[in-house]
Amino acid sequence: MKKILIALFLIIDFTSLFSQGGGIISGIVKDKKTDEPLPGVNIILEDKSGGTTDLNGYYNIKTNKEGKQVITFNYVGYKEYKHVVNIIPEETIKLNVYLEEDIKLIDEIVVSASRFEQKLSEITVSMEVIKPKLIENNNVINMDAAINRVPGIDIIGDQPSIRGGSGYSYGAGSRVLLLVDDMPLISPDAGDIKWNFLPVENVSQIEILKGAASALFGSSALNGVINVRTAFPKNEPETKVTIYNGLYMNPKRKELKWWGHTQPLFVGSNIFHMQRIKNFDIVIGAHGFSDSGYREYETEERLRGNFNLRYRFPNKKNMFAGINGNFM
């Protein structure tokens, strides 16, 4: 009797094993360009089953779900590949896949290196590009604080030095040329830069050319160039508002505390808006700052405004006329 029950159990189990349905997907995953097998490729089906390729790029996946499924191949440095397979019970589907590399080139457009627009990847000189996100995320109040974060640049006494190419000699200039939209902003008396005058709220990008550029920009650029490019509107309007504040703590020496029971404060705000109205591009920005100062009688208060106006001629591509302004 026991032998009959065991035989029946084995028959039932054997039958259920082949009645589960589903099928098998197998194949090899290779590089599309080199035709070399890719090990460790992640393979996922809709029913959450899957696996990875072996050292020879081979895979063999068993799935219990019948019908059409989307199979996805993922590999670091390669584009994701998806394919629809029709799972037939007890059949093996051969699917060889060729993955394509996902190379992202640097497509930043710069003008400081050659006085005309080029891709950053095509520039043969050393150049850094600062984007507005760096300024926003670090709550930069003045432009010199953002530029001072770039490796190889030191700002001493408001005068920049690139890779130690110039010493500190206030009044003689540091031979680093500052431009705003290709217009020089070096003071004529001391050859220094008025950092507070630069529109932090209206920046498209800051291009820093590390190295002599006097052949293109004159003797003021013997140690490099800092070119601040202001923004112009995109298809969608954009508005940014930034408010920041802080306070000064008490000095260690009580004799130096000139204020009463209220700590001295500094507070500032930036407002920026840009928009396209038909063929007109409008950019306006404003900045306000008030600082009680840490030392007595060293208060600072300023207001700054800037605007970019541009008209794009509808019948002539890449032709426009405009005016930019900045006042403080």
C-alpha positions in Angstrom: 0.0 0.0 0.0 2.9 2.4 0.9 4.6 1.7 -2.4 1.4 2.6 -4.3 1.0 5.9 -2.4 4.6 6.9 -3.1 4.2 6.1 -6.8 1.0 8.2 -7.0 2.7 11.1 -5.2 5.7 11.0 -7.6 3.4 11.0 -10.6 1.4 14.0 -9.3 4.5 16.0 -8.4 6.1 15.2 -11.8 2.9 16.3 -13.6 2.6 19.5 -11.6 6.3 20.3 -12.4 5.5 20.3 -16.1 2.1 22.1 -15.8 3.6 25.3 -14.3 3.9 26.9 -17.7 6.4 29.6 -18.6 9.5 29.4 -20.7 13.2 30.1 -20.9 15.0 33.2 -22.3 18.7 32.8 -23.1 21.4 34.5 -25.1 24.5 36.6 -25.1 24.9 40.3 -24.3 27.8 42.1 -26.2 29.2 45.5 -26.8 27.7 46.9 -30.0 31.0 48.6 -31.1 33.7 46.0 -30.1 31.5 42.9 -30.2 33.0 41.8 -26.8 30.8 40.0 -24.2 29.6 42.0 -21.2 29.7 40.3 -17.8 27.4 41.3 -15.0 24.6 42.9 -17.1 21.4 43.1 -15.1 18.3 41.6 -16.8 14.8 42.2 -15.4 11.4 41.0 -16.6 8.0 42.4 -15.8 7.2 39.6 -13.3 10.3 40.8 -11.3 12.2 37.7 -12.3 15.6 38.0 -13.9 19.3 37.5 -13.5 22.8 38.6 -14.7 25.2 37.6 -17.4 28.2 35.4 -16.6 31.9 36.1 -17.5 31.2 35.2 -21.1 28.1 37.5 -21.4 25.7 34.5 -21.4 22.4 34.5 -19.5 19.6 31.9 -19.0 16.4 33.0 -17.3 13.4 30.9 -16.4 10.1 32.6 -16.1 6.7 31.2 -15.0 4.6 34.0 -16.7 3.3 33.3 -20.2 2.5 35.8 -22.9 4.2 39.1 -23.8 6.7 40.6 -21.4 9.1 43.5 -21.5 12.7 42.4 -20.8 15.1 45.2 -19.7 18.9 45.1 -19.9 20.9 47.5 -17.7 24.7 48.0 -17.5 26.8 50.8 -16.1 28.1 53.1 -18.9 25.6 51.7 -21.5 22.2 52.8 -22.6 19.2 50.9 -21.3 17.8 48.4 -23.7 14.2 47.0 -23.7 12.7 44.3 -25.8 9.3 42.7 -25.9 9.3 38.9 -25.8 6.4 36.4 -26.2 6.8 33.7 -23.6 5.5 30.3 -24.9 5.2 27.4 -22.4 8.1 24.9 -22.5 10.0 26.8 -25.2 13.3 28.5 -25.2 13.7 32.0 -26.7 17.1 32.9 -28.1 17.8 36.7 -27.7 21.2 38.1 -28.3 21.5 41.8 -27.3 24.1 44.4 -28.3 24.3 47.4 -25.9 25.5 50.8 -26.9 27.8 53.0 -24.8 26.2 56.0 -23.2 28.8 58.7 -23.6 27.9 62.2 -22.4 30.2 64.8 -23.8 30.7 68.2 -22.2 28.5 70.5 -24.3 29.1 73.7 -22.3 29.5 76.7 -24.7 32.2 79.2 -23.9 33.5 82.3 -25.6 36.4 83.5 -23.5 39.0 81.2 -24.9 38.8 82.4 -28.5 36.3 85.3 -28.6 33.7 83.2 -30.3 31.4 80.4 -29.2 33.0 77.0 -28.8 32.2 73.8 -26.9 34.2 73.4 -23.7 35.3 70.0 -24.9 37.0 71.6 -27.9 39.0 74.1 -25.8 42.8 73.4 -25.7 43.5 75.8 -22.8 42.7 75.3 -19.1 39.2 76.7 -18.3 36.7 76.5 -15.5 33.0 77.2 -15.8 30.8 78.2 -12.8 27.1 77.6 -13.1 24.4 79.6 -11.2 23.5 76.5 -9.1 26.9 76.7 -7.4 26.1 80.4 -6.4 22.6 79.5 -5.2 23.5 76.4 -3.3 26.3 78.1 -1.4 24.4 81.3 -0.6 27.1 83.4 -2.2 26.6 87.1 -1.4 29.5 88.6 -3.5 30.9 87.3 -6.8 34.4 87.0 -5.4 33.2 84.4 -2.9 32.1 82.2 -5.8 35.3 82.6 -7.8 37.5 82.0 -4.8 36.1 78.4 -4.6 37.7 77.6 -8.0 41.0 75.6 -7.6 44.0 77.7 -8.5 42.5 81.1 -7.8 43.2 83.2 -4.8 41.7 86.6 -4.1 43.9 88.8 -1.9 42.8 92.3 -1.0 40.0 92.1 -3.7 42.6 91.3 -6.4 42.5 87.8 -8.0 45.6 85.8 -8.7 45.5 82.7 -11.0 48.0 79.9 -10.2 50.3 82.4 -8.4 50.9 84.3 -11.6 51.0 87.6 -9.9 52.0 88.9 -6.5 50.1 91.2 -4.3 50.7 94.9 -5.2 47.6 96.9 -4.6 47.2 99.8 -7.1 49.2 98.1 -9.8 46.6 95.5 -10.8 46.9 91.8 -10.7 46.9 91.3 -14.5 43.6 89.3 -14.3 41.0 90.8 -16.5 37.4 90.9 -15.4 34.7 91.0 -18.0 30.9 91.3 -17.8 29.4 90.2 -21.2 32.9 90.9 -22.8 33.1 94.4 -21.3 36.1 95.1 -19.1 35.2 96.2 -15.5 38.7 97.0 -14.1 38.8 100.3 -12.2 41.1 102.9 -14.0 42.6 104.3 -10.8 43.9 101.2 -8.9 43.3 98.5 -11.5 41.2 96.5 -9.0 37.7 95.0 -9.3 34.6 96.3 -7.6 33.1 93.0 -6.6 29.9 94.4 -5.1 29.0 95.9 -8.4 28.8 92.6 -10.2 25.2 91.2 -10.6 25.2 87.9 -8.6 21.5 87.5 -9.2 21.8 87.6 -13.0 24.5 85.0 -14.0 24.3 82.6 -16.9 27.8 81.3 -16.3 31.2 82.5 -15.2 34.1 81.5 -17.5 37.6 81.5 -16.0 40.5 81.2 -18.4 43.6 80.1 -16.5 46.6 81.3 -18.3 47.9 84.2 -20.4 45.4 85.7 -22.8 47.0 89.0 -23.6 47.0 88.1 -27.3 43.2 88.3 -27.4 42.4 90.7 -24.5 45.4 92.9 -24.0 48.0 93.4 -21.3 45.4 93.3 -18.5 44.9 89.6 -19.2 48.5 88.4 -18.7 47.4 86.3 -15.7 44.1 85.1 -17.1 40.5 86.2 -17.7 37.3 86.1 -15.6 34.2 86.6 -17.9 30.8 86.9 -16.2 28.0 86.2 -18.7 24.6 87.4 -17.8 21.4 85.4 -18.6 18.8 85.7 -21.2 15.2 84.2 -21.1 14.4 80.7 -22.2 11.1 79.5 -23.5 9.5 79.5 -20.0 9.4 82.5 -17.7 11.6 82.2 -14.6 11.6 84.1 -11.3 14.0 83.7 -8.3 13.8 85.3 -4.9 16.6 84.9 -2.3 16.6 86.3 1.2 19.5 85.8 3.7 20.6 87.2 7.0 23.1 86.7 9.8 24.4 88.2 13.0 27.7 88.9 14.7 28.6 87.4 18.0 30.3 89.1 20.9 34.2 89.5 20.7 36.4 87.9 23.3 37.5 91.3 24.6 34.6 93.2 26.2 36.2 96.5 25.4 35.6 95.8 21.7 31.8 95.4 22.1 30.4 98.7 20.9 26.8 97.6 20.6 24.2 97.3 23.3 22.0 94.3 24.1 21.1 93.7 20.4 23.6 91.9 18.2 24.6 93.6 14.9 22.9 92.1 11.9 23.4 91.8 8.2 20.5 91.1 5.8 20.2 91.0 2.0 17.9 89.9 -0.8 18.0 89.1 -4.5 15.1 89.3 -7.0 15.4 88.1 -10.5 12.9 87.6 -13.4 13.3 86.8 -17.1 10.6 86.3 -19.7 10.1 86.3 -23.4 7.3 88.4 -24.8 7.0 87.6 -28.5 10.3 88.8 -30.0 11.4 90.7 -26.9 13.6 89.3 -24.2 13.3 91.0 -20.8 15.6 90.4 -17.8 15.4 92.4 -14.6 17.2 91.9 -11.3 17.6 93.7 -8.0 19.8 93.4 -5.0 19.6 95.0 -1.5 22.1 94.6 1.3 22.4 96.2 4.8 25.2 95.4 7.2 25.6 96.9 10.7 29.2 95.9 10.8 31.3 94.1 13.3 33.5 97.1 14.0 31.9 100.5 15.0 31.1 102.9 12.1 31.8 100.3 9.5 28.2 100.0 8.3 27.4 99.1 4.7 24.2 99.7 2.8 23.7 99.2 -1.0 21.0 98.8 -3.6 21.8 97.4 -7.1 19.7 96.9 -10.1 20.3 95.4 -13.6 18.4 94.8 -16.8 18.9 93.0 -20.1 16.7 94.0 -23.0 16.9 92.3 -26.4 14.8 92.3 -29.6 15.2 89.3 -31.9 14.4 90.1 -35.6 11.8 87.6 -36.8 12.9 87.4 -40.4 16.7 87.3 -39.7 18.1 84.3 -37.8 20.7 85.0 -35.1 20.3 88.8 -35.6 19.2 90.9 -32.6 19.6 94.3 -31.0 19.6 95.1 -27.3 20.9 97.0 -24.3 22.2 95.9 -20.9 22.5 98.0 -17.8 23.7 97.7 -14.2 23.6 100.4 -11.6 24.3 100.6 -7.8 
